[in-house]
Each structure stands twice: as C-alpha cells, then as structure tokens.
Amino acid sequence: MTETAITVRGVSAGYGATTVLHDITATVPRARVTALVGHNGSGKSTLLGVLAACLTPSDGAVEHAGAGRPALVPQRVHIPAALPMTVRDAVAMGRWAHRGWWRPLNRKDKAVIAECMERVGVAHLARRQLRELSGGQSQRTLIAQGLAQRSGLLLLDEPAAGLDQDAQERIMNIIDDLAGDGITVVHATHDPGAARRAGHCLLLDDGRLVRQGPPDAILH
Ligand SMILES: Nc1ncnc2c1ncn2[C@@H]1O[C@H](COP(=O)(O)OP(=O)(O)OP(=O)(O)O)[C@@H](O)[C@H]1O
C-alpha cells in the first residue's frame, strides 16, 4: 500500500493581497515521484513554496508525515550565472541548514558533499566555477545541493527545463533513482513525457487543482 508523505487540506496561498492558490486539497505519496503540471502561471512554483514551508497558506493546512525539513531546489534560471562559486561550494551550501553557514564543515559534512556530487555525476567538476558549467551540469549541481540537506522530501522546480534531450533524460533518471531509494520527490514540469514517468500527478489550472492521480489518467 502506498503511504502518504504530504496531505494538503483546503490550502489557499499567494503573495500579499493576491491569492494564487485556491482551496487545494491533495496528497503526495511517499517514496514516489509526483509531477506537478499546469500552464505557465498556474501556481506550480507557489505550491512547491507552500510544500517547502517557504510560503505560509492564508487558509488550510499542510501535513508532513515525518520526512524532516523539505529540500527545495529552485529553478536554475533564478540562480545568478556569474555567482563566483565552485560546484563544491554550491553543494556545501546544502549543509548550512544543519551546521549554520558560519561553522566550518566537519568530516561528515565533507563526506555527504562528496557523496551527493558523486551521485549526480558532478564530482569531477568539484573545482569548476558555476559559470563554467553546462545547463545540465548546473542543474545536477543544484540537485546535489538539495540532496546534501539529507531530507526525505525533495522539491524540484522544473529541473529539466531548457536542457537537451540527453541532459533531461539524465535528470529524470536521477529523480527515478532517488524515489527508488525512498526519497519523496515532487517536481514541477511542463513536459508531458517527464510527467508520465511519475507515479502520481497533480494538475493545476489557474491556481486550482483540477485533477490528481496516476499520470495516464490525468494527462490526456
Ligand atoms: N513573488 C511573487 N509575488 C507576486 N506574485 C507572484 C510571485 N511569484 C509568482 N507570482 C504570481 O503567482 C502566479 C503563479 O505563479 P507560479 O510561479 O506559481 O506559477 P507556475 O505555474 O510555476 O509558472 P511557470 O510555469 O511559468 O513557472 C502568477 O500569476 C505569478 O505572476
């Protein structure tokens, strides 16, 4: 039987006086991939923000069944391209939630960082500056940063957007593997192919949840 990782009950949320999400009731299964689909501006990023507890609902509630603090990986386009930072530094930021940014990394932190870079195939790029990376390499670095938070819940905002076919496939394989290892993954996507690979799907339209369930039943 599939367990529920997150229950969203009657959630409305937005920015200031503007309500973007209206009365969303949905579930996210544990250790599966959930695809969040919908047109531009339908509220996918906003819902990820609510699931990550970055955004407080104006109404309703979000219940997490014990995956710890969620790890939110923002859209790549929101990361300044010229940021003077190596891949390793970026992944190390994933440890800040555990250690605070001002404390030196200990042996465990360093082991986690190395393992996360290895897992997504960027270990050989550890000393590269972010601005020197391809789109796929940047995206995998961001995922490694999310993984370094050691959360049971990974929230990814359009992780494969703007990448070529091979890079997209690589990201989607990483996502599938993470769920196989027991991590609950929610990703926003515009790509019906990526959504069809998910175990569960939430379809948003203009801030409302219009359907949820297996992708084949939702996407037609
Ligand atoms: N920080 C913000 N302040 C005010 N309004 C915002 C903010 N972020 C998003 N919005 C608005 O909320 C609505 C939903 O945006 P959101 O980014 O959640 O949609 P989305 O489905 O993720 O879109 P896209 O597919 O283009 O990324 C849009 O009308 C957008 O303009």
The ligand as an ORCA input file, in Angstrom:
! r2SCAN-3c Opt
* xyz 0 1
  N       6.849     36.574     -5.632
  C       5.683     36.807     -6.249
  N       4.980     37.912     -5.983
  C       3.780     38.162     -6.578
  N       3.205     37.318     -7.470
  C       3.866     36.209     -7.773
  C       5.144     35.877     -7.188
  N       5.548     34.690     -7.694
  C       4.577     34.296     -8.550
  N       3.586     35.195     -8.599
  C       2.359     35.087     -9.400
  O       1.679     33.908     -8.998
  C       1.089     33.253    -10.120
  C       1.571     31.797    -10.178
  O       2.972     31.812    -10.399
  P       3.834     30.486    -10.265
  O       5.267     30.889    -10.493
  O       3.496     29.803     -9.010
  O       3.286     29.633    -11.495
  P       3.986     28.461    -12.286
  O       2.911     27.503    -12.649
  O       5.144     27.914    -11.505
  O       4.520     29.215    -13.571
  P       5.743     28.825    -14.559
  O       5.361     27.534    -15.223
  O       5.784     29.977    -15.506
  O       6.986     28.710    -13.706
  C       1.478     34.074    -11.349
  O       0.389     34.894    -11.678
  C       2.650     34.895    -10.872
  O       2.703     36.123    -11.542
*
